[in-house]
Amino acid sequence: MYRTIVQMFDGKVTESPLAVAQMGKDSRGAFVPVTFIQLQERSRALALALRELGVKRGDAVGLLSDNRPEWLSSDLAILSLGAADVPRGRDAMPYEIEHILKVTEAEIVFVENNELFGKLESVKENLPSLKAVILFEGSGEISGVRTIMYEDLLKRGMELLSAPGGRESVEHEILLGSENDTATIIFTSGTTGLPKGVMITHGNFLYQLGEIDKIIDFKPGWKWLSVLPVWHAFERIIQYVSLYELSTLAYSKPIGKIMLTDLQRLNPELLCSVPRIWETVKAGVNQSLKAKKPFERKMFNFFLAAAKRYRHYENLVFGLEPRFTKGSNIWGKIIGTVPYLLYGILYSIGDRLAFSQIKTKFGTSFIAGISGGGAMSKDVDEFFNAIGVKLLNGYGMTETAPVVGVAAYPHAKKGFIHTFAGTELKVIDPETGKELPPGMMGELLIRGPQVMKGYFRDEERTNRIIDREGFIHTGDLAILDIDGDFSIVGRVKDTIVLSGGENIEPVPIENALKESEYIDTAVVIGQDEKYLGALIVINEKNVERYLKENHIPYVNRENLKDMEEIRHLINSELARLVNSSKGFKSYEQVSRFALLEKPFTVGRELSAKQEVKRAEVMKLYKEEVESIFR
């Protein structure tokens, strides 16, 4: 029906022009509503003003900002002209901004504030194409570049919109749009080299909107609390889902106090988040429990254990356990019904006495949280499921625009994600490429309408990730059940995804650490954790020399890793070699480490090519890994 995101949006405006599309905070912190028709007027006006600046079909326009109302109106304006935006957030390093704007030859760039403006200014000399910067807030000047305030651009656009033929001209441009047009180029890190530009089309996005609607029974007027960086594909698709479902986007921040306050003020039905947010909330619950009397703590833990059993039997009764062979669920219903009813009574009591106090923190209208950007830990998932807070795990990657599937609402299959209709999955043996049956673990391959157009001007890397049959190789380890649903159980590739959704390549960090004369080998770890850790093998010879030079007594080499002085030495090396001045972001810095006794050897921790076998290392040093993150 619709060929582009803007055509879809226009259809929703026609359907319900006075519905509230956005709620952003004013200077006093009060939420101000923007209707669908108002958002359309703003995006139309901005499109005309951008066209006056020279933006045309096929151009790339920079969009450097975190989530805020102006982001969506600017995005819709860019897409209205048949151009593509090149987004990035506040955490972008100057060299990243330089790379993405230089490669895409962006002439116009939206910038959120003075912080990002300063980063852009620092690399201007290497951006010969840059002609104009549009500031959402703040002020500044760059030699040879025009600076325009967003409000001034909007004002000029409104003048053009009211002029004869203005509205008709932009609406004609919108009608020319095709589902194969590139809507955005999102740069994402790879295992080697500079970031890759993922080209996502209007068709990639639109396909997901219809499929998500089939899995989750949305209602018009529901409110989303938007807290994640919108330049990420995950939050980006939620912006469009909200428009598609005639919902309201309310902009907040992923900061505990602000987010929880806004949840109380707005009573949203939905929250799009990453696992870290839920980990933080759970940690807050545990902290508050410590302040309670021993009897109250015991009572809470009793009802929590009962609630987990209740959910277990609920899964049996309603057939929500994954199946790997054909067969009836009747036996689960038989053995599960009585305990389901009995534990249900305990759950009801626990809900009134304890769980309801936690759930009210999300407001009185909360329906579910949709979590992505990393795997939810089993402990956190079970906790919220037990107390009655629905968390729907989704899965995807930037290259799949990003959603492949999401847990069904209201009854989600335990630990498994429901695949979109029209999306094909298969699991293969990473070594042989042979397709594996349900229940066996292997690399997940995906083919479907959401798979990217390719990497921007990089056919070689595109062909490396998408095979001749059109399947994208995710690098994730997964298990399929007989219904085609899947569970992510690990990673084939080295990329680490923290619980906050940050994608990190460990090799550059490990290489930096090995620059230390005191570090022989370093393996960076942290998949689905809050922070990075490292397993470190010290260079015993150099460490001994350090001890002698500093007149620090020691018994023998065997006790070096246990010495507090050595831990201080390694800690100082971590801080010296991996920091912002070296080009590393805060979340790429190693927070904790464990020192190992012996050097890695071929056939054990190392392959024949002297490469670290990460999966084997994680198994061999399970206790040390747990000590880092406990």
Beta strands, then each sheet from edge to edge (+ up, - down):
strand 1: 20-25
strand 2: 31-35
strand 3: 60-64
strand 4: 84-88
strand 5: 108-111
strand 6: 132-135
strand 7: 146-149
strand 8: 182-188
strand 9: 196-201
strand 10: 223-226
strand 11: 248-251
strand 12: 270-273
strand 13: 368-371
strand 14: 390-396
strand 15: 403-406
strand 16: 418-419
strand 17: 424-428
strand 18: 442-447
strand 19: 454-455
strand 20: 472-480
strand 21: 486-491
strand 22: 496-497
strand 23: 503-504
strand 24: 519-525
strand 25: 532-538
strand 26: 590-596
sheet 1: 2+ 1- 11- 10- 12- 13- 14- 15+ 16-
sheet 2: 4+ 3+ 5+ 6+ 7+
sheet 3: 8+ 9- 19+
sheet 4: 17+ 18- 20+ 21-
sheet 5: 22+ 23-
sheet 6: 24+ 25- 26-
end
